Amino acid sequence: MIMPVKKQLILPENQTMFLQCHASSLLKIGKNSFLCVFMAGDGEAKPNMSIWMTKCVNGVWGKPVPVKSVYPLPHWNPVLHMDGEHLILYYLVGQTIASWYTRVTISKDLGETWTSSREAVPDDHTPRITSRNKLITLSNGMWLGPCSIEGETHWDCYVDRSSDKGVHWEKSRIPFTHAPPTTLRNQTVWPGLKEGALSLDDPAAFFQWDGVIQPTLWESQPGMVHAFMRSTRGYVYRSDSSDYGCTWSDAYPTSLPNNNSGIDLVKLEDNHLVLAYNPIQGNWGMRTPLTLAYSKDNGESFTHLTDLETDPGEYSYPCIIAQGNNIYVTYTNNRKNIVFFEMSLP
């Protein structure tokens, strides 16, 4: 039996601090404490789009504060990672999606103060380490970062590997065969394309893109690593590695529907998986409902757990983490707020 514990907005319900917020990343930092970061401002690619953070202690979310902001440079898709006492924040900057690259900053006091930001990979002005989802630490101690690049027509995924806790990184490409993008007939397109929620003036340009982005990673057994990816093809795509992420199989479609919106997955202590996603098929399909699903066979099949949201609107970009049998999720609520959801499994 699934026992929902908590569901709450992490920002004031009618907040006026910014017009939009999106792309949260969640980290548990103590027994009853969490950190959540997200991007917020007037909208994607707007010059005041910055990285914000809020902390939860004993069920109460504090006042959100800007962490990184360099006007007029838009900031995107922050991701938290913990290494011992060091809290690491990766995020993207760039005037456009095609020009963004990754920067990094470190906190030694759980987000109270941060070092000056620097290029995540020196002299590399491309997305590196992560483009949206959390890093994982493998059984051999290696860090894996799930990353992707979004060009003018092609999207591609790769994995960054570090054997020295983020000092140096080596990129491993996930092979994908490109073809002209397809749009499913009679599909209902997400209204955000027409309402300007994203960063292009012409919604038709979105349908020129083809490929996979924003992988989410897990290790099923030592050296065996897997990636699920968002795609333009109407399904979640997958790739597998048998050498700790050094080389990857050609990306292939799963049976899981995907609306070309962000997904995230976490492996539990019993090696079962929980996936957060919109179970909608299509290229730029609707971003509702938002659902959790459960796999006992390493991602070969999934069983519905619960719907986080079913109302009309945008419920997207989930970030899912776990501790024991407790699952924690944050996600975008109509770009006006971020929801925190907590549940327990038996």
C-alpha positions as CSV (number, residue, x, y, z in Angstrom):
1,M,0.0,0.0,0.0
2,I,1.3,3.4,-1.0
3,M,1.1,6.1,1.7
4,P,1.3,9.7,0.5
5,V,2.8,11.8,3.3
6,K,3.0,15.3,2.1
7,K,2.3,17.6,-0.9
8,Q,2.9,21.3,-0.7
9,L,3.9,24.3,-2.7
10,I,7.4,25.4,-1.8
11,L,6.7,29.1,-2.6
12,P,3.8,31.3,-1.4
13,E,0.7,30.4,-3.4
14,N,0.4,33.8,-5.1
15,Q,4.0,34.7,-5.1
16,T,5.0,37.9,-7.0
17,M,8.8,37.5,-6.9
18,F,9.0,36.4,-10.5
19,L,6.7,35.7,-13.4
20,Q,8.0,32.1,-14.0
21,C,9.9,29.4,-12.2
22,H,10.9,26.0,-13.6
23,A,13.4,23.1,-13.6
24,S,13.9,22.3,-9.9
25,S,16.6,20.2,-8.3
26,L,16.1,18.6,-4.9
27,L,18.6,17.4,-2.3
28,K,18.1,16.0,1.2
29,I,20.7,17.5,3.5
30,G,19.6,16.2,6.9
31,K,17.0,14.1,8.8
32,N,14.2,16.7,8.2
33,S,15.9,19.1,5.8
34,F,16.0,19.7,2.1
35,L,17.4,22.1,-0.4
36,C,15.6,23.0,-3.6
37,V,17.1,25.1,-6.5
38,F,15.3,26.3,-9.6
39,M,15.5,28.9,-12.3
40,A,13.2,31.9,-12.1
41,G,12.6,35.3,-13.7
42,D,10.4,36.7,-16.5
43,G,10.8,33.5,-18.6
44,E,13.2,31.3,-20.4
45,A,16.0,33.2,-22.1
46,K,15.0,36.5,-20.4
47,P,17.9,38.5,-19.1
48,N,16.8,38.3,-15.4
49,M,16.4,34.5,-15.4
50,S,18.5,33.5,-12.3
51,I,19.1,30.6,-10.1
52,W,17.1,30.6,-6.8
53,M,17.2,28.4,-3.7
54,T,14.9,27.6,-0.8
55,K,15.5,25.4,2.2
56,C,13.0,23.2,4.1
57,V,13.4,22.5,7.8
58,N,10.9,20.3,9.6
59,G,8.3,20.7,6.9
60,V,8.5,24.4,6.5
61,W,10.0,26.0,3.3
62,G,11.9,29.2,3.9
63,K,12.0,32.4,1.9
64,P,13.5,31.8,-1.5
65,V,16.7,33.7,-2.3
66,P,18.7,34.2,-5.5
67,V,21.9,32.2,-5.6
68,K,23.4,33.0,-8.9
69,S,22.5,36.0,-11.2
70,V,24.6,37.8,-13.7
71,Y,22.3,40.2,-15.6
72,P,21.6,40.2,-18.6
73,L,22.8,36.6,-19.0
74,P,20.0,34.0,-18.7
75,H,20.5,31.1,-16.3
76,W,19.0,27.6,-16.8
77,N,18.5,24.2,-15.3
78,P,20.3,24.1,-11.9
79,V,21.4,20.7,-10.5
80,L,22.6,20.0,-6.9
81,H,25.1,17.3,-6.0
82,M,26.6,16.5,-2.6
83,D,30.2,15.3,-2.0
84,G,30.8,14.8,1.7
85,E,30.5,18.3,3.3
86,H,30.7,20.0,-0.1
87,L,27.5,21.1,-1.8
88,I,28.0,21.5,-5.5
89,L,25.7,23.5,-7.8
90,Y,25.9,23.1,-11.6
91,Y,23.9,25.3,-13.9
92,L,23.7,26.5,-17.5
93,V,24.2,30.0,-18.8
94,G,23.6,31.4,-22.3
95,Q,21.5,33.8,-24.4
96,T,20.0,30.8,-26.2
97,I,19.7,27.0,-25.7
98,A,22.1,26.4,-28.5
99,S,24.7,28.6,-26.9
100,W,24.5,27.7,-23.3
101,Y,27.3,26.1,-21.3
102,T,27.8,24.8,-17.7
103,R,29.1,26.7,-14.7
104,V,29.8,25.4,-11.2
105,T,29.8,26.8,-7.7
106,I,30.5,25.2,-4.3
107,S,29.1,25.7,-0.8
108,K,30.7,24.4,2.4
109,D,27.8,25.5,4.7
110,L,24.8,23.8,3.0
111,G,24.0,26.7,0.8
112,E,24.4,29.7,3.1
113,T,27.4,31.0,1.1
114,W,28.8,30.0,-2.3
115,T,32.1,30.3,-4.1
116,S,32.6,32.4,-7.2
117,S,31.3,30.5,-10.2
118,R,33.6,29.1,-12.8
119,E,33.4,27.1,-16.0
120,A,32.5,23.5,-15.1
121,V,35.1,22.3,-17.6
122,P,37.7,25.0,-18.3
123,D,37.7,26.5,-21.7
124,D,34.7,24.4,-22.8
125,H,31.7,26.5,-23.7
126,T,29.3,23.7,-24.2
127,P,26.9,21.9,-21.9
128,R,29.0,19.6,-19.7
129,I,28.4,17.3,-16.7
130,T,24.6,17.8,-16.5
131,S,22.0,19.5,-18.7
132,R,19.1,19.0,-16.2
133,N,19.2,15.7,-14.1
134,K,21.1,14.7,-11.1
135,L,24.6,13.1,-11.1
136,I,25.1,9.5,-9.7
137,T,28.1,8.0,-8.0
138,L,28.9,4.5,-9.2
139,S,30.0,1.5,-7.2
140,N,33.7,2.2,-8.1
141,G,33.4,5.8,-6.9
142,M,33.2,7.3,-10.3
143,W,30.8,10.2,-10.8
144,L,28.6,10.1,-13.9
145,G,26.9,13.3,-15.1
146,P,23.9,13.1,-17.5
147,C,24.2,15.7,-20.3
148,S,23.0,16.6,-23.7
149,I,23.3,19.3,-26.3
150,E,20.5,20.9,-28.3
151,G,21.6,22.1,-31.7
152,E,19.6,23.9,-34.4
153,T,18.2,20.6,-35.7
154,H,19.7,17.7,-33.8
155,W,19.6,16.7,-30.1
156,D,22.2,14.3,-28.7
157,C,23.0,12.8,-25.3
158,Y,26.3,12.0,-23.6
159,V,27.6,11.1,-20.2
160,D,30.5,12.9,-18.4
161,R,32.7,10.7,-16.2
162,S,35.0,11.8,-13.4
163,S,37.3,9.6,-11.4
164,D,38.6,12.4,-9.2
165,K,35.3,13.9,-7.8
166,G,34.7,16.5,-10.4
167,V,38.2,17.8,-11.0
168,H,38.5,16.4,-14.5
169,W,35.8,15.1,-16.8
170,E,35.7,12.8,-19.9
171,K,32.8,12.7,-22.3
172,S,31.2,9.5,-23.5
173,R,28.6,9.8,-26.3
174,I,25.4,7.9,-26.5
175,P,24.9,6.9,-30.2
176,F,21.7,8.0,-31.8
177,T,20.6,7.8,-35.5
178,H,19.0,11.0,-36.6
179,A,16.1,11.1,-39.0
180,P,13.5,13.8,-40.0
181,P,11.4,14.4,-36.9
182,T,7.9,13.1,-36.7
183,T,4.8,14.5,-35.2
184,L,2.0,12.1,-34.3
185,R,-1.3,12.8,-36.1
186,N,-4.1,14.4,-34.3
187,Q,-2.0,14.9,-31.1
188,T,-2.9,17.7,-28.7
189,V,0.1,20.0,-28.5
190,W,1.2,21.5,-25.2
191,P,-0.2,25.1,-25.1
192,G,3.0,26.4,-23.7
193,L,4.5,26.4,-27.2
194,K,1.9,28.9,-28.3
195,E,1.9,30.8,-25.1
196,G,5.6,31.6,-25.3
197,A,6.6,29.5,-22.2
198,L,9.8,28.5,-24.0
199,S,12.5,30.6,-25.6
200,L,11.6,30.6,-29.4
201,D,9.2,33.1,-30.9
202,D,8.1,30.6,-33.6
203,P,6.5,27.4,-32.2
204,A,7.0,25.7,-35.5
205,A,10.7,25.8,-35.0
206,F,10.4,23.3,-32.1
207,F,9.2,20.6,-34.5
208,Q,12.5,20.9,-36.5
209,W,14.4,19.3,-33.7
210,D,15.1,15.6,-33.7
211,G,16.8,13.5,-31.1
212,V,17.2,12.7,-27.4
213,I,18.2,15.0,-24.4
214,Q,18.3,15.2,-20.6
215,P,19.2,11.6,-19.7
216,T,18.6,10.1,-16.2
217,L,21.0,7.4,-15.0
218,W,21.2,4.4,-12.8
219,E,23.6,1.5,-12.1
220,S,21.9,-1.9,-11.8
221,Q,25.0,-3.8,-10.8
222,P,28.7,-2.9,-10.7
223,G,29.7,-1.5,-14.1
224,M,26.2,-1.9,-15.6
225,V,24.8,1.6,-16.2
226,H,21.6,2.6,-17.9
227,A,20.1,5.8,-19.3
228,F,16.5,6.8,-20.0
229,M,16.2,9.9,-22.3
230,R,13.5,12.4,-23.3
231,S,12.9,12.2,-27.0
232,T,11.2,13.9,-30.0
233,R,9.9,10.4,-31.1
234,G,7.0,9.9,-28.8
235,Y,8.7,7.4,-26.5
236,V,11.3,7.4,-23.7
237,Y,14.6,6.1,-25.3
238,R,17.2,4.0,-23.5
239,S,20.9,3.2,-23.7
240,D,23.0,0.7,-21.8
241,S,26.7,0.5,-20.8
242,S,28.6,-2.5,-19.4
243,D,31.9,-0.7,-18.6
244,Y,30.9,2.0,-16.0
245,G,29.7,4.4,-18.7
246,C,32.7,4.4,-20.9
247,T,30.8,3.2,-24.0
248,W,27.1,3.0,-24.7
249,S,24.7,1.1,-26.9
250,D,22.8,2.8,-29.7
251,A,19.8,4.6,-28.1
252,Y,16.6,2.6,-28.6
253,P,12.9,3.2,-27.9
254,T,11.2,1.8,-24.9
255,S,7.4,1.2,-24.6
256,L,7.1,4.2,-22.2
257,P,5.3,7.2,-23.8
258,N,7.1,10.5,-23.8
259,N,5.7,13.9,-24.6
260,N,9.1,15.4,-25.3
261,S,9.3,16.7,-21.7
262,G,11.7,16.0,-18.9
263,I,11.8,12.7,-17.0
264,D,13.7,11.5,-13.9
265,L,14.3,8.2,-12.3
266,V,15.7,6.9,-9.0
267,K,17.0,3.5,-7.9
268,L,15.8,2.4,-4.5
269,E,17.9,0.4,-2.0
270,D,16.1,-2.8,-3.1
271,N,17.3,-2.1,-6.7
272,H,13.8,-1.3,-7.9
273,L,13.2,1.8,-9.9
274,V,10.7,4.7,-9.6
275,L,10.2,6.9,-12.7
276,A,8.6,10.3,-12.7
277,Y,7.2,11.3,-16.1
278,N,4.2,12.5,-18.1
279,P,2.7,9.3,-19.6
280,I,1.7,11.1,-22.8
281,Q,2.9,10.1,-26.3
282,G,3.8,12.9,-28.8
283,N,6.3,15.5,-29.9
284,W,5.6,18.5,-27.6
285,G,2.6,16.7,-26.2
286,M,0.6,17.8,-23.1
287,R,2.4,18.1,-19.8
288,T,-0.4,16.5,-17.7
289,P,-0.8,14.1,-16.0
290,L,2.4,13.8,-14.1
291,T,2.9,10.2,-12.8
292,L,5.1,7.9,-10.8
293,A,5.7,4.4,-12.0
294,Y,7.6,1.4,-10.5
295,S,9.8,-1.2,-12.0
296,K,11.0,-4.5,-10.5
297,D,12.9,-5.7,-13.6
298,N,15.5,-3.0,-14.2
299,G,13.3,-0.8,-16.3
300,E,12.0,-3.4,-18.7
301,S,8.4,-2.8,-17.5
302,F,6.7,-0.4,-15.2
303,T,3.6,-0.4,-13.0
304,H,1.6,2.7,-12.2
305,L,2.2,4.0,-8.6
306,T,0.3,7.2,-8.4
307,D,-0.6,10.4,-10.2
308,L,1.0,13.5,-8.8
309,E,-1.2,15.7,-11.0
310,T,-4.1,15.1,-13.3
311,D,-5.7,18.6,-13.8
312,P,-5.2,20.6,-17.0
313,G,-2.0,22.6,-17.0
314,E,1.7,22.2,-17.0
315,Y,3.2,19.7,-14.5
316,S,6.6,19.0,-15.7
317,Y,10.4,18.6,-15.1
318,P,10.2,16.3,-12.1
319,C,13.3,15.7,-9.9
320,I,13.0,12.5,-7.8
321,I,15.3,11.3,-5.0
322,A,14.9,8.6,-2.4
323,Q,16.1,7.5,1.1
324,G,15.1,4.1,2.3
325,N,11.5,3.6,1.3
326,N,10.8,7.3,1.2
327,I,10.5,9.0,-2.1
328,Y,10.7,12.8,-2.6
329,V,9.8,14.7,-5.8
330,T,9.8,18.4,-6.8
331,Y,8.2,19.5,-10.1
332,T,7.0,22.6,-12.0
333,N,3.4,23.7,-11.3
334,N,2.3,25.8,-14.3
335,R,5.6,27.8,-14.1
336,K,4.2,29.7,-11.2
337,N,5.4,27.5,-8.4
338,I,7.3,24.3,-7.4
339,V,5.6,21.4,-5.7
340,F,7.2,19.2,-3.1
341,F,5.8,15.7,-2.9
342,E,6.7,13.0,-0.4
343,M,5.5,9.4,-0.2
344,S,6.5,6.1,1.4
345,L,6.6,2.6,-0.1
346,P,5.8,-0.5,2.0
